Amino acid sequence: MYLLSNTNPAIMDWAYSKDFSEAGYPITCYFNKLYKSYEIGITKPDLEIFSYVIKDSGMIPEHTLFIDDGKKNIEVADMLGFKTYMPLNKED
């Protein structure tokens, strides 16, 4: 499982802490790898960041579920062949 996020270092400081989850686990316990826009230098929905993640991870878009709450991010993922899901507002 991978995370592709348009995030920032301040949020990630919190996410890497035990305060991230009620169980006391940091975000790294939930993902195999984190792809952070501020480190890569590209943000979603730019096609380049998706291409970077595909190449680096070796994932096959047609065999991968991409979940995001941004319509444009979903549109790019669809274009690349990902299976996609966009949760509704307030959907858990």
N, CA, C and O atoms as CSV, one atom per row, in Angstrom:
chain,resi,resn,atom,element,x,y,z
A,1,MET,N,N,0.852,-1.158,0.000
A,1,MET,CA,C,0.000,0.000,0.000
A,1,MET,C,C,0.901,1.225,0.000
A,1,MET,O,O,1.874,1.297,0.750
A,2,TYR,N,N,0.562,2.190,-0.855
A,2,TYR,CA,C,1.355,3.405,-0.997
A,2,TYR,C,C,0.499,4.626,-0.730
A,2,TYR,O,O,-0.716,4.612,-0.928
A,3,LEU,N,N,1.158,5.690,-0.274
A,3,LEU,CA,C,0.500,6.972,-0.088
A,3,LEU,C,C,1.124,7.965,-1.048
A,3,LEU,O,O,2.346,8.107,-1.092
A,4,LEU,N,N,0.295,8.652,-1.816
A,4,LEU,CA,C,0.742,9.763,-2.658
A,4,LEU,C,C,0.002,10.990,-2.154
A,4,LEU,O,O,-1.218,11.083,-2.287
A,5,SER,N,N,0.735,11.926,-1.578
A,5,SER,CA,C,0.089,13.041,-0.905
A,5,SER,C,C,0.703,14.380,-1.264
A,5,SER,O,O,1.923,14.526,-1.334
A,6,ASN,N,N,-0.172,15.362,-1.490
A,6,ASN,CA,C,0.245,16.760,-1.600
A,6,ASN,C,C,0.245,17.313,-0.178
A,6,ASN,O,O,-0.704,17.975,0.243
A,7,THR,N,N,1.292,17.039,0.537
A,7,THR,CA,C,1.354,17.402,1.944
A,7,THR,C,C,2.516,18.355,2.189
A,7,THR,O,O,3.132,18.845,1.243
A,8,ASN,N,N,2.808,18.612,3.436
A,8,ASN,CA,C,3.926,19.490,3.785
A,8,ASN,C,C,4.652,18.904,4.996
A,8,ASN,O,O,4.117,18.043,5.693
A,9,PRO,N,N,5.863,19.373,5.236
A,9,PRO,CA,C,6.662,18.815,6.341
A,9,PRO,C,C,6.005,18.932,7.715
A,9,PRO,O,O,6.173,18.038,8.545
A,10,ALA,N,N,5.276,19.991,7.975
A,10,ALA,CA,C,4.648,20.150,9.295
A,10,ALA,C,C,3.615,19.046,9.538
A,10,ALA,O,O,3.573,18.461,10.620
A,11,ILE,N,N,2.797,18.768,8.548
A,11,ILE,CA,C,1.800,17.690,8.676
A,11,ILE,C,C,2.514,16.345,8.834
A,11,ILE,O,O,2.092,15.505,9.629
A,12,MET,N,N,3.575,16.148,8.088
A,12,MET,CA,C,4.286,14.873,8.147
A,12,MET,C,C,4.994,14.678,9.479
A,12,MET,O,O,5.123,13.543,9.937
A,13,ASP,N,N,5.455,15.743,10.108
A,13,ASP,CA,C,6.034,15.603,11.453
A,13,ASP,C,C,5.013,14.965,12.390
A,13,ASP,O,O,5.349,14.067,13.161
A,14,TRP,N,N,3.779,15.425,12.323
A,14,TRP,CA,C,2.703,14.852,13.139
A,14,TRP,C,C,2.409,13.419,12.694
A,14,TRP,O,O,2.242,12.531,13.530
A,15,ALA,N,N,2.344,13.188,11.363
A,15,ALA,CA,C,2.003,11.860,10.843
A,15,ALA,C,C,3.052,10.812,11.232
A,15,ALA,O,O,2.715,9.642,11.415
A,16,TYR,N,N,4.298,11.213,11.357
A,16,TYR,CA,C,5.364,10.288,11.752
A,16,TYR,C,C,5.382,10.021,13.261
A,16,TYR,O,O,6.144,9.181,13.737
A,17,SER,N,N,4.545,10.735,14.001
A,17,SER,CA,C,4.533,10.575,15.460
A,17,SER,C,C,3.483,9.545,15.888
A,17,SER,O,O,2.629,9.138,15.102
A,18,LYS,N,N,3.573,9.141,17.144
A,18,LYS,CA,C,2.597,8.194,17.698
A,18,LYS,C,C,1.218,8.830,17.844
A,18,LYS,O,O,0.229,8.128,18.053
A,19,ASP,N,N,1.150,10.158,17.735
A,19,ASP,CA,C,-0.136,10.863,17.824
A,19,ASP,C,C,-0.974,10.723,16.558
A,19,ASP,O,O,-2.137,11.125,16.531
A,20,PHE,N,N,-0.385,10.157,15.515
A,20,PHE,CA,C,-1.091,10.015,14.240
A,20,PHE,C,C,-2.351,9.168,14.368
A,20,PHE,O,O,-3.380,9.494,13.776
A,21,SER,N,N,-2.279,8.091,15.128
A,21,SER,CA,C,-3.434,7.191,15.228
A,21,SER,C,C,-3.822,6.965,16.688
A,21,SER,O,O,-3.013,7.138,17.600
A,22,GLU,N,N,-5.051,6.585,16.876
A,22,GLU,CA,C,-5.527,6.281,18.230
A,22,GLU,C,C,-4.758,5.121,18.838
A,22,GLU,O,O,-4.616,5.033,20.057
A,23,ALA,N,N,-4.260,4.228,17.984
A,23,ALA,CA,C,-3.494,3.074,18.458
A,23,ALA,C,C,-2.058,3.440,18.820
A,23,ALA,O,O,-1.324,2.614,19.361
A,24,GLY,N,N,-1.655,4.677,18.521
A,24,GLY,CA,C,-0.301,5.117,18.846
A,24,GLY,C,C,0.734,4.773,17.792
A,24,GLY,O,O,1.932,4.771,18.076
A,25,TYR,N,N,0.285,4.483,16.578
A,25,TYR,CA,C,1.207,4.128,15.494
A,25,TYR,C,C,1.394,5.291,14.534
A,25,TYR,O,O,0.446,6.023,14.252
A,26,PRO,N,N,2.608,5.465,14.032
A,26,PRO,CA,C,2.841,6.494,13.011
A,26,PRO,C,C,2.322,6.032,11.652
A,26,PRO,O,O,2.012,4.855,11.464
A,27,ILE,N,N,2.234,6.937,10.738
A,27,ILE,CA,C,1.714,6.650,9.397
A,27,ILE,C,C,2.503,5.548,8.687
A,27,ILE,O,O,1.949,4.821,7.862
A,28,THR,N,N,3.765,5.425,8.997
A,28,THR,CA,C,4.604,4.415,8.341
A,28,THR,C,C,4.173,2.988,8.660
A,28,THR,O,O,4.573,2.054,7.965
A,29,CYS,N,N,3.376,2.809,9.686
A,29,CYS,CA,C,2.861,1.473,10.013
A,29,CYS,C,C,1.725,1.059,9.085
A,29,CYS,O,O,1.331,-0.107,9.067
A,30,TYR,N,N,1.207,1.992,8.327
A,30,TYR,CA,C,0.043,1.722,7.482
A,30,TYR,C,C,0.360,1.675,5.989
A,30,TYR,O,O,-0.478,1.250,5.194
A,31,PHE,N,N,1.548,2.103,5.604
A,31,PHE,CA,C,1.920,2.159,4.184
A,31,PHE,C,C,3.305,1.564,3.970
A,31,PHE,O,O,4.182,1.677,4.827
A,32,ASN,N,N,3.491,0.931,2.819
A,32,ASN,CA,C,4.808,0.394,2.458
A,32,ASN,C,C,5.772,1.506,2.072
A,32,ASN,O,O,6.974,1.415,2.321
A,33,LYS,N,N,5.227,2.566,1.456
A,33,LYS,CA,C,6.063,3.696,1.056
A,33,LYS,C,C,5.201,4.940,0.959
A,33,LYS,O,O,4.034,4.876,0.574
A,34,LEU,N,N,5.792,6.074,1.314
A,34,LEU,CA,C,5.110,7.362,1.245
A,34,LEU,C,C,5.736,8.198,0.144
A,34,LEU,O,O,6.951,8.394,0.116
A,35,TYR,N,N,4.910,8.686,-0.756
A,35,TYR,CA,C,5.352,9.598,-1.816
A,35,TYR,C,C,4.778,10.970,-1.478
A,35,TYR,O,O,3.569,11.191,-1.546
A,36,LYS,N,N,5.680,11.891,-1.111
A,36,LYS,CA,C,5.257,13.210,-0.664
A,36,LYS,C,C,5.650,14.255,-1.698
A,36,LYS,O,O,6.807,14.342,-2.109
A,37,SER,N,N,4.673,15.040,-2.106
A,37,SER,CA,C,4.880,16.019,-3.173
A,37,SER,C,C,6.029,16.982,-2.864
A,37,SER,O,O,6.785,17.343,-3.766
A,38,TYR,N,N,6.169,17.398,-1.618
A,38,TYR,CA,C,7.218,18.366,-1.299
A,38,TYR,C,C,8.616,17.774,-1.444
A,38,TYR,O,O,9.578,18.519,-1.630
A,39,GLU,N,N,8.749,16.464,-1.362
A,39,GLU,CA,C,10.053,15.827,-1.592
A,39,GLU,C,C,10.296,15.559,-3.073
A,39,GLU,O,O,11.423,15.675,-3.554
A,40,ILE,N,N,9.245,15.203,-3.786
A,40,ILE,CA,C,9.374,14.881,-5.207
A,40,ILE,C,C,9.471,16.155,-6.040
A,40,ILE,O,O,10.124,16.162,-7.083
A,41,GLY,N,N,8.829,17.233,-5.592
A,41,GLY,CA,C,8.870,18.501,-6.313
A,41,GLY,C,C,7.775,18.635,-7.360
A,41,GLY,O,O,7.843,19.507,-8.227
A,42,ILE,N,N,6.772,17.777,-7.283
A,42,ILE,CA,C,5.637,17.804,-8.210
A,42,ILE,C,C,4.390,17.504,-7.370
A,42,ILE,O,O,4.452,16.724,-6.420
A,43,THR,N,N,3.273,18.117,-7.720
A,43,THR,CA,C,2.036,17.854,-6.985
A,43,THR,C,C,0.986,17.209,-7.887
A,43,THR,O,O,1.001,17.368,-9.107
A,44,LYS,N,N,0.073,16.476,-7.244
A,44,LYS,CA,C,-1.094,15.969,-7.952
A,44,LYS,C,C,-1.923,17.175,-8.366
A,44,LYS,O,O,-1.971,18.139,-7.601
A,45,PRO,N,N,-2.553,17.190,-9.479
A,45,PRO,CA,C,-2.780,16.104,-10.410
A,45,PRO,C,C,-1.788,16.037,-11.578
A,45,PRO,O,O,-2.105,15.443,-12.609
A,46,ASP,N,N,-0.618,16.621,-11.442
A,46,ASP,CA,C,0.363,16.579,-12.530
A,46,ASP,C,C,0.672,15.131,-12.917
A,46,ASP,O,O,0.980,14.298,-12.064
A,47,LEU,N,N,0.585,14.853,-14.192
A,47,LEU,CA,C,0.838,13.515,-14.720
A,47,LEU,C,C,2.222,12.999,-14.321
A,47,LEU,O,O,2.408,11.796,-14.135
A,48,GLU,N,N,3.188,13.902,-14.191
A,48,GLU,CA,C,4.566,13.503,-13.857
A,48,GLU,C,C,4.677,12.813,-12.504
A,48,GLU,O,O,5.461,11.875,-12.356
A,49,ILE,N,N,3.909,13.258,-11.518
A,49,ILE,CA,C,4.020,12.631,-10.199
A,49,ILE,C,C,3.451,11.215,-10.231
A,49,ILE,O,O,3.965,10.315,-9.567
A,50,PHE,N,N,2.384,11.026,-11.009
A,50,PHE,CA,C,1.836,9.680,-11.160
A,50,PHE,C,C,2.850,8.781,-11.871
A,50,PHE,O,O,3.068,7.640,-11.463
A,51,SER,N,N,3.463,9.295,-12.925
A,51,SER,CA,C,4.467,8.520,-13.667
A,51,SER,C,C,5.644,8.156,-12.773
A,51,SER,O,O,6.173,7.048,-12.860
A,52,TYR,N,N,6.053,9.077,-11.919
A,52,TYR,CA,C,7.147,8.832,-10.983
A,52,TYR,C,C,6.807,7.678,-10.043
A,52,TYR,O,O,7.619,6.775,-9.844
A,53,VAL,N,N,5.605,7.708,-9.468
A,53,VAL,CA,C,5.192,6.670,-8.522
A,53,VAL,C,C,5.077,5.319,-9.229
A,53,VAL,O,O,5.512,4.299,-8.694
A,54,ILE,N,N,4.500,5.311,-10.416
A,54,ILE,CA,C,4.363,4.061,-11.173
A,54,ILE,C,C,5.735,3.444,-11.423
A,54,ILE,O,O,5.941,2.254,-11.185
A,55,LYS,N,N,6.661,4.253,-11.898
A,55,LYS,CA,C,8.003,3.752,-12.212
A,55,LYS,C,C,8.737,3.301,-10.958
A,55,LYS,O,O,9.332,2.223,-10.941
A,56,ASP,N,N,8.700,4.115,-9.911
A,56,ASP,CA,C,9.445,3.799,-8.689
A,56,ASP,C,C,8.899,2.555,-7.982
A,56,ASP,O,O,9.668,1.744,-7.465
A,57,SER,N,N,7.585,2.408,-7.962
A,57,SER,CA,C,6.971,1.302,-7.236
A,57,SER,C,C,6.857,0.029,-8.060
A,57,SER,O,O,6.785,-1.071,-7.511
A,58,GLY,N,N,6.843,0.183,-9.381
A,58,GLY,CA,C,6.643,-0.968,-10.252
A,58,GLY,C,C,5.180,-1.394,-10.334
A,58,GLY,O,O,4.870,-2.461,-10.864
A,59,MET,N,N,4.292,-0.569,-9.815
A,59,MET,CA,C,2.874,-0.928,-9.848
A,59,MET,C,C,2.345,-0.928,-11.278
A,59,MET,O,O,2.881,-0.262,-12.164
A,60,ILE,N,N,1.296,-1.683,-11.469
A,60,ILE,CA,C,0.600,-1.735,-12.746
A,60,ILE,C,C,-0.737,-1.027,-12.533
A,60,ILE,O,O,-1.593,-1.537,-11.809
A,61,PRO,N,N,-0.930,0.138,-13.152
A,61,PRO,CA,C,-2.159,0.901,-12.889
A,61,PRO,C,C,-3.443,0.085,-13.025
A,61,PRO,O,O,-4.358,0.244,-12.217
A,62,GLU,N,N,-3.523,-0.772,-14.017
A,62,GLU,CA,C,-4.736,-1.560,-14.236
A,62,GLU,C,C,-5.015,-2.542,-13.096
A,62,GLU,O,O,-6.137,-3.033,-12.963
A,63,HIS,N,N,-4.014,-2.828,-12.284
A,63,HIS,CA,C,-4.166,-3.740,-11.143
A,63,HIS,C,C,-4.150,-2.992,-9.812
A,63,HIS,O,O,-4.008,-3.606,-8.755
A,64,THR,N,N,-4.295,-1.672,-9.864
A,64,THR,CA,C,-4.119,-0.839,-8.683
A,64,THR,C,C,-5.351,0.022,-8.441
A,64,THR,O,O,-5.876,0.644,-9.365
A,65,LEU,N,N,-5.807,0.055,-7.193
A,65,LEU,CA,C,-6.902,0.935,-6.798
A,65,LEU,C,C,-6.312,2.245,-6.293
A,65,LEU,O,O,-5.488,2.250,-5.379
A,66,PHE,N,N,-6.734,3.347,-6.887
A,66,PHE,CA,C,-6.312,4.686,-6.488
A,66,PHE,C,C,-7.501,5.359,-5.820
A,66,PHE,O,O,-8.565,5.497,-6.423
A,67,ILE,N,N,-7.316,5.777,-4.568
A,67,ILE,CA,C,-8.375,6.439,-3.811
A,67,ILE,C,C,-7.938,7.867,-3.537
A,67,ILE,O,O,-6.827,8.108,-3.066
A,68,ASP,N,N,-8.818,8.811,-3.835
A,68,ASP,CA,C,-8.488,10.222,-3.624
A,68,ASP,C,C,-9.788,11.005,-3.497
A,68,ASP,O,O,-10.820,10.589,-4.025
A,69,ASP,N,N,-9.741,12.143,-2.795
A,69,ASP,CA,C,-10.930,12.976,-2.651
A,69,ASP,C,C,-10.945,14.143,-3.631
A,69,ASP,O,O,-11.833,14.993,-3.570
A,70,GLY,N,N,-9.964,14.190,-4.537
A,70,GLY,CA,C,-9.895,15.257,-5.526
A,70,GLY,C,C,-10.308,14.778,-6.911
A,70,GLY,O,O,-9.734,13.832,-7.451
A,71,LYS,N,N,-11.310,15.442,-7.478
A,71,LYS,CA,C,-11.837,15.025,-8.778
A,71,LYS,C,C,-10.760,15.028,-9.860
A,71,LYS,O,O,-10.680,14.081,-10.642
A,72,LYS,N,N,-9.945,16.052,-9.920
A,72,LYS,CA,C,-8.895,16.117,-10.950
A,72,LYS,C,C,-7.867,15.004,-10.769
A,72,LYS,O,O,-7.368,14.460,-11.754
A,73,ASN,N,N,-7.545,14.659,-9.526
A,73,ASN,CA,C,-6.612,13.561,-9.266
A,73,ASN,C,C,-7.193,12.241,-9.765
A,73,ASN,O,O,-6.483,11.424,-10.352
A,74,ILE,N,N,-8.473,12.042,-9.529
A,74,ILE,CA,C,-9.162,10.837,-9.989
A,74,ILE,C,C,-9.188,10.798,-11.517
A,74,ILE,O,O,-8.985,9.740,-12.111
A,75,GLU,N,N,-9.432,11.929,-12.148
A,75,GLU,CA,C,-9.477,11.978,-13.610
A,75,GLU,C,C,-8.139,11.574,-14.231
A,75,GLU,O,O,-8.110,10.832,-15.213
A,76,VAL,N,N,-7.034,12.057,-13.662
A,76,VAL,CA,C,-5.707,11.687,-14.178
A,76,VAL,C,C,-5.451,10.202,-13.948
A,76,VAL,O,O,-4.952,9.509,-14.835
A,77,ALA,N,N,-5.790,9.721,-12.767
A,77,ALA,CA,C,-5.601,8.297,-12.475
A,77,ALA,C,C,-6.429,7.432,-13.427
A,77,ALA,O,O,-5.947,6.410,-13.915
A,78,ASP,N,N,-7.662,7.836,-13.690
A,78,ASP,CA,C,-8.507,7.118,-14.657
A,78,ASP,C,C,-7.842,7.075,-16.024
A,78,ASP,O,O,-7.803,6.035,-16.681
A,79,MET,N,N,-7.322,8.217,-16.439
A,79,MET,CA,C,-6.667,8.329,-17.742
A,79,MET,C,C,-5.477,7.362,-17.849
A,79,MET,O,O,-5.180,6.848,-18.927
A,80,LEU,N,N,-4.812,7.129,-16.731
A,80,LEU,CA,C,-3.641,6.243,-16.705
A,80,LEU,C,C,-4.018,4.767,-16.545
A,80,LEU,O,O,-3.149,3.896,-16.582
A,81,GLY,N,N,-5.301,4.491,-16.370
A,81,GLY,CA,C,-5.749,3.110,-16.292
A,81,GLY,C,C,-5.974,2.568,-14.893
A,81,GLY,O,O,-6.305,1.393,-14.735
A,82,PHE,N,N,-5.800,3.400,-13.874
A,82,PHE,CA,C,-6.049,2.943,-12.506
A,82,PHE,C,C,-7.532,2.655,-12.310
A,82,PHE,O,O,-8.385,3.262,-12.957
A,83,LYS,N,N,-7.825,1.727,-11.416
A,83,LYS,CA,C,-9.170,1.613,-10.873
A,83,LYS,C,C,-9.243,2.729,-9.835
A,83,LYS,O,O,-8.293,2.924,-9.076
A,84,THR,N,N,-10.337,3.455,-9.788
A,84,THR,CA,C,-10.393,4.619,-8.910
A,84,THR,C,C,-11.635,4.611,-8.033
A,84,THR,O,O,-12.657,4.003,-8.355
A,85,TYR,N,N,-11.505,5.307,-6.918
A,85,TYR,CA,C,-12.625,5.525,-6.011
A,85,TYR,C,C,-12.465,6.896,-5.389
A,85,TYR,O,O,-11.403,7.223,-4.858
A,86,MET,N,N,-13.524,7.705,-5.452
A,86,MET,CA,C,-13.525,9.019,-4.821
A,86,MET,C,C,-14.602,9.022,-3.743
A,86,MET,O,O,-15.790,9.045,-4.064
A,87,PRO,N,N,-14.209,9.000,-2.468
A,87,PRO,CA,C,-15.201,9.017,-1.379
A,87,PRO,C,C,-16.041,10.291,-1.415
A,87,PRO,O,O,-15.570,11.349,-1.834
A,88,LEU,N,N,-17.268,10.176,-0.977
A,88,LEU,CA,C,-18.132,11.328,-0.851
A,88,LEU,C,C,-17.717,12.142,0.371
A,88,LEU,O,O,-17.063,11.612,1.269
A,89,ASN,N,N,-18.084,13.408,0.419
A,89,ASN,CA,C,-17.808,14.232,1.600
A,89,ASN,C,C,-18.410,13.576,2.834
A,89,ASN,O,O,-19.546,13.102,2.800
A,90,LYS,N,N,-17.660,13.548,3.908
A,90,LYS,CA,C,-18.044,12.977,5.199
A,90,LYS,C,C,-18.160,11.459,5.169
A,90,LYS,O,O,-18.622,10.865,6.144
A,91,GLU,N,N,-17.754,10.817,4.082
A,91,GLU,CA,C,-17.786,9.370,4.021
A,91,GLU,C,C,-16.570,8.819,4.751
A,91,GLU,O,O,-15.456,9.302,4.548
A,92,ASP,N,N,-16.766,7.828,5.587
A,92,ASP,CA,C,-15.665,7.261,6.362
A,92,ASP,C,C,-15.138,6.040,5.661
A,92,ASP,O,O,-14.202,5.405,6.147
